[in-house]
């Protein structure tokens, strides 16, 4: 929570400094704008707080995988908030992603209920920007970036798996064997 408070304080100071120095044309504090941003700020802070809490019990790769459930929660929330039913391709791709997360979770032998609960709660709160702010405008550049990101993640996972699979067992010296 201290880290979160410091982040917000630094952001506020940098915006103020930028405005005073003429680097930005950001408006000063406005009660009406603050009221509009209150809900977004609450969801952002809750998302960060629960994400940090989840890292006490969930390893980082699993946390990243769990965060990939966000599109599923966005689709579900969007359906209930009147955004309509997504196309079959979108639905199936999101279900495939969610299935992958569940399979990965089943293989997590360091499963921690508290950590997973915090991560899932963080996903719920992240669902800060998509519902309240209207989501993301999709264009070729961000799709290309996401594809590259995904290919890189697959490559990394494959490389680490191959390293682990081909790693030779540690050989013990005669001295170590006799001292046991």
N, CA, C and O of each residue as an XYZ file, in Angstrom:
720
protein
N       0.821     -1.192      0.000
C       0.000      0.000      0.000
C       0.869      1.263      0.000
O       0.505      2.284     -0.584
N       2.013      1.171      0.660
C       2.939      2.299      0.661
C       3.423      2.586     -0.755
O       3.488      3.739     -1.180
N       3.758      1.526     -1.475
C       4.212      1.672     -2.858
C       3.133      2.319     -3.723
O       3.428      3.179     -4.553
N       1.908      1.908     -3.528
C       0.783      2.463     -4.286
C       0.597      3.952     -3.962
O       0.400      4.770     -4.860
N       0.663      4.288     -2.678
C       0.517      5.691     -2.271
C       1.651      6.545     -2.839
O       1.422      7.663     -3.301
N       2.879      6.011     -2.803
C       4.020      6.755     -3.360
C       3.879      6.941     -4.869
O       4.223      7.999     -5.396
N       3.381      5.932     -5.563
C       3.170      6.042     -7.003
C       2.184      7.163     -7.313
O       2.417      7.971     -8.212
N       1.089      7.207     -6.569
C       0.088      8.242     -6.813
C       0.619      9.628     -6.469
O       0.341     10.600     -7.172
N       1.373      9.711     -5.399
C       1.951     10.991     -5.009
C       2.929     11.490     -6.080
O       2.889     12.660     -6.461
N       3.803     10.604     -6.560
C       4.762     10.992     -7.592
C       4.059     11.387     -8.894
O       4.462     12.344     -9.555
N       3.011     10.649     -9.257
C       2.259     10.988    -10.474
C       1.654     12.373    -10.353
O       1.730     13.177    -11.282
N       1.053     12.648     -9.207
C       0.454     13.964     -8.963
C       1.509     15.068     -9.034
O       1.287     16.106     -9.659
N       2.646     14.842     -8.398
C       3.708     15.851     -8.403
C       4.281     16.062     -9.807
O       4.553     17.196    -10.200
N       4.463     14.980    -10.561
C       4.993     15.114    -11.920
C       4.017     15.855    -12.838
O       4.434     16.659    -13.671
N       2.730     15.585    -12.684
C       1.741     16.310    -13.489
C       1.755     17.783    -13.126
O       1.733     18.646    -14.004
N       1.792     18.069    -11.835
C       1.828     19.471    -11.393
C       3.092     20.171    -11.895
O       3.026     21.288    -12.407
N       4.240     19.511    -11.745
C       5.513     20.065    -12.209
C       5.462     20.310    -13.724
O       5.892     21.360    -14.202
N       4.942     19.349    -14.460
C       4.838     19.494    -15.914
C       3.945     20.656    -16.317
O       4.223     21.353    -17.293
N       2.870     20.860    -15.563
C       1.961     21.968    -15.861
C       2.625     23.311    -15.561
O       2.531     24.249    -16.353
N       3.299     23.395    -14.409
C       3.957     24.638    -14.008
C       5.080     24.995    -14.977
O       5.270     26.168    -15.298
N       5.826     23.993    -15.446
C       6.946     24.222    -16.339
C       6.515     24.375    -17.803
O       7.341     24.683    -18.662
N       5.242     24.165    -18.084
C       4.739     24.320    -19.436
C       4.900     23.091    -20.325
O       4.730     23.179    -21.541
N       5.228     21.942    -19.724
C       5.383     20.718    -20.501
C       4.051     20.070    -20.853
O       3.962     19.308    -21.815
N       3.035     20.366    -20.089
C       1.719     19.780    -20.322
C       0.644     20.840    -20.108
O       0.862     21.836    -19.419
N      -0.486     20.613    -20.692
C      -1.600     21.538    -20.531
C      -2.677     20.943    -19.641
O      -3.853     21.286    -19.762
N      -2.269     20.045    -18.740
C      -3.214     19.412    -17.826
C      -3.883     20.476    -16.968
O      -3.258     21.440    -16.525
N      -5.164     20.266    -16.754
C      -5.905     21.217    -15.921
C      -5.530     21.033    -14.455
O      -5.026     19.980    -14.063
N      -5.774     22.043    -13.664
C      -5.561     21.949    -12.230
C      -6.633     21.080    -11.600
O      -7.476     20.518    -12.301
N      -6.604     20.969    -10.283
C      -7.578     20.141     -9.582
C      -8.979     20.699     -9.799
O      -9.222     21.899     -9.668
N      -9.888     19.797    -10.132
C     -11.278     20.157    -10.401
C     -12.163     19.132     -9.702
O     -12.049     17.935     -9.963
N     -13.039     19.590     -8.819
C     -13.892     18.693     -8.046
C     -14.780     17.849     -8.955
O     -14.997     16.669     -8.680
N     -15.289     18.427    -10.019
C     -16.150     17.664    -10.942
C     -15.377     16.543    -11.629
O     -15.875     15.423    -11.747
N     -14.179     16.839    -12.075
C     -13.349     15.806    -12.704
C     -12.984     14.730    -11.687
O     -12.967     13.543    -12.012
N     -12.689     15.147    -10.450
C     -12.352     14.190     -9.398
C     -13.521     13.252     -9.125
O     -13.321     12.057     -8.906
N     -14.743     13.787     -9.139
C     -15.929     12.937     -8.933
C     -16.054     11.904    -10.050
O     -16.378     10.744     -9.798
N     -15.796     12.332    -11.283
C     -15.884     11.413    -12.422
C     -14.821     10.322    -12.348
O     -15.064      9.185    -12.750
N     -13.651     10.666    -11.837
C     -12.542      9.715    -11.781
C     -12.519      8.874    -10.505
O     -11.693      7.970    -10.375
N     -13.412      9.161     -9.569
C     -13.397      8.470     -8.282
C     -13.580      6.960     -8.447
O     -12.827      6.185     -7.856
N     -14.553      6.533     -9.230
C     -14.804      5.106     -9.412
C     -13.655      4.422    -10.147
O     -13.249      3.316     -9.789
N     -13.139      5.085    -11.171
C     -12.001      4.529    -11.905
C     -10.794      4.400    -10.972
O     -10.096      3.386    -10.996
N     -10.552      5.416    -10.161
C      -9.436      5.391     -9.216
C      -9.603      4.271     -8.196
O      -8.639      3.584     -7.856
N     -10.829      4.088     -7.709
C     -11.088      3.010     -6.760
C     -10.758      1.651     -7.371
O     -10.070      0.839     -6.753
N     -11.251      1.404     -8.591
C     -10.996      0.124     -9.237
C      -9.509     -0.073     -9.539
O      -8.992     -1.182     -9.410
N      -8.827      0.990     -9.938
C      -7.390      0.900    -10.201
C      -6.636      0.526     -8.924
O      -5.820     -0.395     -8.921
N      -6.921      1.253     -7.842
C      -6.239      0.983     -6.573
C      -6.534     -0.418     -6.064
O      -5.640     -1.102     -5.567
N      -7.790     -0.850     -6.187
C      -8.142     -2.199     -5.761
C      -7.409     -3.237     -6.603
O      -6.913     -4.233     -6.076
N      -7.343     -3.004     -7.905
C      -6.634     -3.927     -8.794
C      -5.180     -4.064     -8.375
O      -4.678     -5.181     -8.247
N      -4.501     -2.956     -8.161
C      -3.088     -2.994     -7.790
C      -2.895     -3.637     -6.422
O      -1.987     -4.448     -6.238
N      -3.744     -3.280     -5.463
C      -3.619     -3.835     -4.111
C      -3.808     -5.351     -4.115
O      -3.031     -6.073     -3.490
N      -4.828     -5.834     -4.810
C      -5.066     -7.277     -4.860
C      -3.979     -7.987     -5.670
O      -3.606     -9.114     -5.345
N      -3.472     -7.343     -6.714
C      -2.388     -7.939     -7.502
C      -1.143     -8.120     -6.643
O      -0.521     -9.182     -6.667
N      -0.780     -7.096     -5.891
C       0.393     -7.197     -5.022
C       0.184     -8.242     -3.930
O       1.104     -8.990     -3.597
N      -1.026     -8.292     -3.373
C      -1.322     -9.286     -2.337
C      -1.243    -10.703     -2.905
O      -0.816    -11.630     -2.217
N      -1.657    -10.865     -4.161
C      -1.648    -12.205     -4.760
C      -0.235    -12.747     -4.915
O      -0.030    -13.960     -4.887
N       0.733    -11.863     -5.078
C       2.111    -12.303     -5.298
C       2.743    -12.923     -4.058
O       3.847    -13.465     -4.124
N       2.040    -12.843     -2.920
C       2.524    -13.545     -1.725
C       2.394    -15.058     -1.891
O       3.164    -15.822     -1.308
N       1.408    -15.487     -2.695
C       1.173    -16.917     -2.806
C       1.176    -17.477     -4.211
O       1.078    -18.691     -4.391
N       1.286    -16.610     -5.219
C       1.263    -17.065     -6.607
C       2.571    -16.646     -7.260
O       2.998    -15.497     -7.139
N       3.209    -17.599     -7.960
C       4.442    -17.238     -8.643
C       4.115    -16.335     -9.830
O       2.983    -16.321    -10.312
N       5.095    -15.594    -10.291
C       4.864    -14.574    -11.322
C       4.342    -15.160    -12.634
O       3.410    -14.595    -13.207
N       4.897    -16.266    -13.136
C       4.315    -16.810    -14.376
C       2.840    -17.173    -14.241
O       2.061    -16.946    -15.166
N       2.449    -17.736    -13.093
C       1.035    -18.082    -12.907
C       0.187    -16.815    -12.749
O      -0.949    -16.761    -13.221
N       0.742    -15.804    -12.087
C       0.006    -14.546    -11.961
C      -0.274    -13.952    -13.346
O      -1.378    -13.486    -13.624
N       0.742    -13.978    -14.200
C       0.565    -13.449    -15.562
C      -0.484    -14.266    -16.312
O      -1.303    -13.713    -17.046
N      -0.455    -15.579    -16.123
C      -1.461    -16.427    -16.770
C      -2.863    -16.100    -16.256
O      -3.807    -16.007    -17.040
N      -2.998    -15.930    -14.957
C      -4.312    -15.613    -14.375
C      -4.822    -14.282    -14.907
O      -6.018    -14.134    -15.158
N      -3.927    -13.311    -15.082
C      -4.356    -12.008    -15.610
C      -4.908    -12.129    -17.029
O      -5.640    -11.256    -17.495
N      -4.548    -13.226    -17.715
C      -5.089    -13.445    -19.058
C      -6.549    -13.874    -19.034
O      -7.152    -14.106    -20.082
N      -7.110    -13.978    -17.846
C      -8.552    -14.230    -17.732
C      -9.354    -12.937    -17.873
O     -10.581    -12.974    -17.964
N      -8.676    -11.814    -17.890
C      -9.370    -10.529    -17.992
C     -10.297    -10.444    -19.205
O     -11.422     -9.967    -19.058
N      -9.879    -10.884    -20.406
C     -10.822    -10.820    -21.535
C     -12.107    -11.617    -21.282
O     -13.186    -11.211    -21.715
N     -11.991    -12.751    -20.582
C     -13.189    -13.543    -20.265
C     -14.128    -12.749    -19.365
O     -15.335    -12.701    -19.602
N     -13.566    -12.127    -18.330
C     -14.420    -11.350    -17.435
C     -14.990    -10.126    -18.132
O     -16.110     -9.709    -17.837
N     -14.231     -9.547    -19.052
C     -14.733     -8.398    -19.811
C     -15.903     -8.819    -20.697
O     -16.909     -8.114    -20.775
N     -15.773     -9.972    -21.366
C     -16.877    -10.448    -22.209
C     -18.128    -10.724    -21.390
O     -19.234    -10.362    -21.791
N     -17.951    -11.360    -20.249
C     -19.104    -11.675    -19.394
C     -19.739    -10.397    -18.870
O     -20.957    -10.226    -18.932
N     -18.902     -9.499    -18.353
C     -19.439     -8.233    -17.826
C     -20.092     -7.420    -18.941
O     -21.154     -6.831    -18.741
N     -19.462     -7.386    -20.108
C     -20.033     -6.653    -21.240
C     -21.390     -7.186    -21.634
O     -22.293     -6.415    -21.960
N     -21.543     -8.498    -21.607
C     -22.830     -9.107    -21.937
C     -23.902     -8.648    -20.950
O     -25.010     -8.298    -21.355
N     -23.574     -8.648    -19.659
C     -24.544     -8.266    -18.634
C     -24.788     -6.761    -18.576
O     -25.832     -6.321    -18.092
N     -23.837     -5.970    -19.065
C     -24.012     -4.521    -19.080
C     -24.526     -4.018    -20.425
O     -24.464     -2.820    -20.703
N     -25.030     -4.915    -21.255
C     -25.692     -4.514    -22.485
C     -24.797     -4.298    -23.688
O     -25.226     -3.685    -24.666
N     -23.564     -4.784    -23.646
C     -22.673     -4.615    -24.795
C     -22.968     -5.634    -25.890
O     -22.412     -5.555    -26.985
N     -23.839     -6.585    -25.594
C     -24.216     -7.580    -26.584
C     -23.324     -8.797    -26.558
O     -22.357     -8.869    -25.799
N     -23.665     -9.749    -27.395
C     -22.931    -11.009    -27.488
C     -21.762    -10.840    -28.463
O     -21.945    -10.321    -29.564
N     -20.562    -11.276    -28.064
C     -19.414    -11.173    -28.980
C     -19.533    -12.203    -30.108
O     -20.351    -13.120    -30.034
N     -18.728    -12.048    -31.133
C     -18.733    -12.996    -32.248
C     -18.238    -14.355    -31.756
O     -17.608    -14.459    -30.703
N     -18.532    -15.384    -32.532
C     -18.094    -16.737    -32.178
C     -16.577    -16.836    -32.108
O     -16.042    -17.490    -31.212
N     -15.872    -16.190    -33.046
C     -14.406    -16.245    -33.035
C     -13.830    -15.618    -31.775
O     -12.909    -16.164    -31.168
N     -14.367    -14.486    -31.388
C     -13.899    -13.820    -30.168
C     -14.195    -14.703    -28.963
O     -13.328    -14.914    -28.115
N     -15.417    -15.217    -28.888
C     -15.799    -16.069    -27.757
C     -14.904    -17.302    -27.663
O     -14.404    -17.626    -26.586
N     -14.702    -17.987    -28.784
C     -13.898    -19.211    -28.765
C     -12.435    -18.937    -28.428
O     -11.806    -19.727    -27.723
N     -11.886    -17.827    -28.924
C     -10.491    -17.507    -28.607
C     -10.325    -17.189    -27.122
O      -9.328    -17.570    -26.509
N     -11.290    -16.498    -26.557
C     -11.230    -16.174    -25.125
C     -11.406    -17.437    -24.285
O     -10.734    -17.605    -23.267
N     -12.300    -18.320    -24.706
C     -12.497    -19.586    -23.984
C     -11.226    -20.439    -24.059
O     -10.854    -21.081    -23.077
N     -10.569    -20.450    -25.205
C      -9.311    -21.189    -25.352
C      -8.246    -20.633    -24.408
O      -7.536    -21.394    -23.751
N      -8.138    -19.318    -24.342
C      -7.181    -18.686    -23.429
C      -7.486    -19.057    -21.980
O      -6.588    -19.410    -21.217
N      -8.765    -18.974    -21.612
C      -9.166    -19.314    -20.241
C      -8.893    -20.785    -19.938
O      -8.466    -21.124    -18.835
N      -9.136    -21.655    -20.910
C      -8.837    -23.076    -20.724
C      -7.359    -23.307    -20.482
O      -6.982    -24.123    -19.641
N      -6.518    -22.589    -21.216
C      -5.075    -22.688    -21.016
C      -4.665    -22.259    -19.623
O      -3.790    -22.870    -19.010
N      -5.293    -21.211    -19.125
C      -5.001    -20.736    -17.765
C      -5.379    -21.808    -16.747
O      -4.624    -22.079    -15.814
N      -6.550    -22.414    -16.929
C      -6.995    -23.446    -15.992
C      -6.079    -24.666    -16.016
O      -5.784    -25.238    -14.967
N      -5.628    -25.069    -17.204
C      -4.697    -26.195    -17.304
C      -3.380    -25.856    -16.608
O      -2.822    -26.683    -15.887
N      -2.889    -24.639    -16.828
C      -1.649    -24.210    -16.171
C      -1.823    -24.202    -14.649
O      -0.912    -24.585    -13.915
N      -2.989    -23.766    -14.181
C      -3.246    -23.731    -12.736
C      -3.260    -25.142    -12.146
O      -2.786    -25.354    -11.030
N      -3.800    -26.100    -12.892
C      -3.808    -27.484    -12.422
C      -2.389    -28.028    -12.255
O      -2.145    -28.898    -11.419
N      -1.473    -27.519    -13.045
C      -0.083    -27.959    -12.964
C       0.752    -27.171    -11.979
O       1.951    -27.417    -11.848
N       0.145    -26.233    -11.288
C       0.878    -25.415    -10.320
C       0.901    -26.129     -8.981
O      -0.061    -26.068     -8.215
N       2.003    -26.803     -8.707
C       2.093    -27.585     -7.478
C       2.295    -26.728     -6.238
O       2.221    -27.225     -5.114
N       2.548    -25.454     -6.441
C       2.699    -24.551     -5.300
C       1.403    -23.768     -5.069
O       1.429    -22.649     -4.559
N       0.269    -24.371     -5.452
C      -1.041    -23.715     -5.358
C      -1.257    -23.133     -3.970
O      -1.033    -23.801     -2.960
N      -1.697    -21.878     -3.934
C      -1.982    -21.194     -2.686
C      -3.348    -20.531     -2.834
O      -3.504    -19.619     -3.646
N      -4.329    -20.971     -2.071
C      -5.701    -20.492     -2.210
C      -5.793    -18.976     -2.017
O      -6.490    -18.294     -2.769
N      -5.093    -18.453     -1.016
C      -5.118    -17.000     -0.776
C      -4.572    -16.251     -1.985
O      -5.183    -15.291     -2.456
N      -3.426    -16.688     -2.484
C      -2.813    -16.015     -3.624
C      -3.699    -16.042     -4.858
O      -3.851    -15.030     -5.543
N      -4.283    -17.201     -5.143
C      -5.176    -17.312     -6.294
C      -6.427    -16.449     -6.107
O      -6.895    -15.816     -7.053
N      -6.961    -16.427     -4.895
C      -8.142    -15.597     -4.624
C      -7.844    -14.125     -4.861
O      -8.653    -13.403     -5.443
N      -6.677    -13.688     -4.407
C      -6.290    -12.289     -4.605
C      -6.097    -11.991     -6.091
O      -6.489    -10.925     -6.565
N      -5.496    -12.925     -6.825
C      -5.271    -12.723     -8.261
C      -6.596    -12.651     -9.010
O      -6.768    -11.797     -9.880
N      -7.540    -13.543     -8.680
C      -8.850    -13.512     -9.339
C      -9.608    -12.230     -9.000
O     -10.317    -11.681     -9.844
N      -9.456    -11.756     -7.762
C     -10.095    -10.495     -7.384
C      -9.478     -9.338     -8.154
O     -10.184     -8.416     -8.561
N      -8.171     -9.379     -8.356
C      -7.493     -8.358     -9.151
C      -8.024     -8.347    -10.582
O      -8.234     -7.281    -11.161
N      -8.241     -9.534    -11.152
C      -8.809     -9.634    -12.504
C     -10.183     -8.972    -12.535
O     -10.511     -8.254    -13.479
N     -10.983     -9.218    -11.497
C     -12.310     -8.598    -11.427
C     -12.197     -7.079    -11.461
O     -12.923     -6.419    -12.205
N     -11.291     -6.521    -10.660
C     -11.155     -5.067    -10.629
C     -10.556     -4.517    -11.919
O     -10.870     -3.391    -12.306
N      -9.711     -5.277    -12.585
C      -9.133     -4.822    -13.848
C     -10.186     -4.777    -14.953
O     -10.043     -4.062    -15.945
N     -11.184     -5.515    -14.767
C     -12.249     -5.548    -15.778
C     -12.911     -4.201    -15.890
O     -13.832     -4.030    -16.689
N     -11.151     -1.940    -14.637
C     -11.095     -0.575    -14.408
C     -11.214      0.094    -15.671
O     -11.645      1.236    -15.833
N     -10.811     -0.680    -16.535
C     -10.726      0.223    -17.648
C     -11.646     -0.164    -18.759
O     -12.204      0.700    -19.435
N     -11.829     -1.529    -18.978
C     -12.604     -2.009    -20.117
C     -14.081     -1.652    -19.995
O     -14.690     -1.233    -20.979
N     -14.662     -1.805    -18.831
C     -16.094     -1.521    -18.689
C     -16.322     -0.022    -18.473
O     -17.169      0.581    -19.132
N     -15.569      0.572    -17.551
C     -15.798      1.982    -17.226
C     -15.298      2.936    -18.303
O     -15.894      3.988    -18.533
N     -14.205      2.569    -18.960
C     -13.613      3.480    -19.940
C     -13.867      3.080    -21.385
O     -13.442      3.785    -22.300
N     -14.544      1.975    -21.607
C     -14.954      1.622    -22.958
C     -14.034      0.707    -23.721
O     -14.276      0.465    -24.903
N     -13.002      0.190    -23.117
C     -12.168     -0.792    -23.804
C     -11.085     -0.166    -24.653
O     -10.687      0.980    -24.440
N     -10.616     -0.932    -25.615
C      -9.488     -0.545    -26.453
C      -9.926     -0.503    -27.907
O     -10.658     -1.378    -28.371
N      -9.481      0.503    -28.611
C      -9.737      0.563    -30.051
C      -8.688     -0.312    -30.731
O      -7.487     -0.059    -30.632
N      -9.161     -1.337    -31.416
C      -8.257     -2.302    -32.031
C      -7.779     -1.782    -33.386
O      -8.581     -1.325    -34.201
N      -6.458     -1.855    -33.620
C      -5.897     -1.501    -34.912
C      -4.701     -2.410    -35.183
O      -4.262     -3.135    -34.290
N      -4.185     -2.380    -36.375
C      -3.148     -3.315    -36.818
C      -1.911     -3.285    -35.923
O      -1.322     -4.333    -35.661
N      -1.504     -2.107    -35.449
C      -0.286     -2.012    -34.654
C      -0.421     -2.739    -33.318
O       0.488     -3.467    -32.920
N      -1.563     -2.550    -32.610
C      -1.654     -3.245    -31.326
C      -1.879     -4.741    -31.503
O      -1.442     -5.523    -30.659
N      -2.551     -5.162    -32.579
C      -2.701     -6.597    -32.850
C      -1.331     -7.202    -33.156
O      -1.014     -8.285    -32.664
N      -0.522     -6.522    -33.955
C       0.823     -6.997    -34.273
C       1.661     -7.129    -32.998
O       2.356     -8.126    -32.805
N       1.589     -6.130    -32.144
C       2.323     -6.175    -30.882
C       1.888     -7.329    -29.999
O       2.721     -7.990    -29.379
N       0.590     -7.574    -29.938
C       0.096     -8.683    -29.123
C       0.519    -10.035    -29.691
O       0.840    -10.954    -28.938
N       0.518    -10.156    -31.011
C       0.962    -11.408    -31.638
C       2.441    -11.639    -31.342
O       2.832    -12.750    -30.984
N       3.259    -10.612    -31.485
C       4.693    -10.736    -31.188
C       4.886    -11.111    -29.719
O       5.699    -11.978    -29.400
N       4.149    -10.469    -28.837
C       4.213    -10.765    -27.407
C       3.873    -12.231    -27.140
O       4.566    -12.901    -26.375
N       2.820    -12.721    -27.763
C       2.390    -14.099    -27.559
C       3.427    -15.088    -28.097
O       3.747    -16.074    -27.434
N       3.947    -14.826    -29.291
C       4.970    -15.702    -29.869
C       6.213    -15.719    -28.974
O       6.807    -16.773    -28.746
N       6.591    -14.561    -28.478
C       7.741    -14.490    -27.565
C       7.501    -15.289    -26.295
O       8.400    -15.980    -25.815
N       6.298    -15.198    -25.750
C       5.957    -15.959    -24.548
C       5.991    -17.457    -24.788
O       6.467    -18.215    -23.942
N       5.485    -17.890    -25.948
C       5.513    -19.314    -26.295
C       6.957    -19.777    -26.474
O       7.337    -20.843    -25.990
N       7.746    -18.983    -27.158
C       9.149    -19.316    -27.391
C       9.896    -19.440    -26.058
O      10.640    -20.398    -25.846
N       9.698    -18.478    -25.174
C      10.352    -18.492    -23.869
C       9.955    -19.737    -23.078
O      10.813    -20.426    -22.525
N       8.652    -20.023    -23.026
C       8.179    -21.190    -22.278
C       8.766    -22.475    -22.849
O       9.180    -23.360    -22.099
N       8.803    -22.577    -24.157
C       9.361    -23.756    -24.812
C      10.854    -23.889    -24.511
O      11.335    -24.982    -24.210
N      11.574    -22.790    -24.591
C      13.019    -22.815    -24.333
C      13.307    -23.239    -22.888
O      14.199    -24.052    -22.649
N      12.565    -22.700    -21.940
C      12.769    -23.060    -20.534
C      12.424    -24.519    -20.286
O      13.106    -25.200    -19.520
N      11.371    -24.998    -20.929
C      10.978    -26.405    -20.786
C      12.069    -27.307    -21.354
O      12.429    -28.309    -20.735
N      12.594    -26.961    -22.522
C      13.649    -27.761    -23.141
C      14.917    -27.748    -22.291
O      15.582    -28.775    -22.153
N      15.254    -26.592    -21.724
C      16.427    -26.504    -20.846
C      16.279    -27.450    -19.659
O      17.201    -28.189    -19.313
N      15.118    -27.410    -19.054
C      14.871    -28.240    -17.871
C      14.888    -29.722    -18.238
O      15.395    -30.553    -17.484
N      14.337    -30.040    -19.389
C      14.244    -31.424    -19.843
C      15.619    -32.003    -20.177
O      15.875    -33.181    -19.925
N      16.493    -31.190    -20.737
C      17.798    -31.690    -21.176
C      18.905    -31.477    -20.152
O      20.040    -31.900    -20.371
N      18.588    -30.826    -19.035
C      19.603    -30.570    -18.014
C      20.067    -31.895    -17.424
O      19.256    -32.722    -17.007
N      21.378    -32.082    -17.397
C      21.939    -33.308    -16.849
C      21.845    -33.287    -15.332
O      21.956    -32.229    -14.714
N      21.641    -34.462    -14.727
C      21.622    -34.489    -13.258
C      22.997    -34.122    -12.717
O      24.024    -34.383    -13.344
N      22.990    -33.516    -11.552
C      24.244    -33.071    -10.941
C      25.051    -34.303    -10.530
O      24.544    -35.202     -9.861
N      26.293    -34.320    -10.938
C      27.176    -35.413    -10.571
C      27.842    -35.074     -9.252
O      28.260    -33.940     -9.022
N      27.933    -36.065     -8.400
C      28.616    -35.846     -7.127
C      30.033    -36.411     -7.207
O      30.289    -37.433     -7.842
N      30.919    -35.717     -6.550
C      32.310    -36.188     -6.526
C      32.420    -37.320     -5.519
O      31.508    -37.535     -4.720
N      33.526    -38.041     -5.553
C      33.743    -39.122     -4.626
C      33.741    -38.619     -3.177
O      33.232    -39.283     -2.273
N      34.328    -37.421     -2.978
C      34.394    -36.841     -1.640
C      32.987    -36.576     -1.109
O      32.691    -36.891      0.043
N      32.092    -35.980     -1.966
C      30.722    -35.712     -1.544
C      29.951    -36.994     -1.279
O      29.163    -37.060     -0.335
N      30.167    -38.001     -2.093
C      29.461    -39.273     -1.933
C      29.864    -39.965     -0.635
O      29.022    -40.560      0.038
N      31.141    -39.892     -0.281
C      31.612    -40.558      0.938
C      31.233    -39.798      2.195
O      31.149    -40.389      3.272
N      31.002    -38.498      2.078
C      30.658    -37.716      3.272
C      29.184    -37.868      3.641
O      28.770    -37.447      4.721
N      28.397    -38.463      2.759
C      26.953    -38.624      3.041
C      26.701    -39.788      3.888
O      25.550    -40.071      4.221
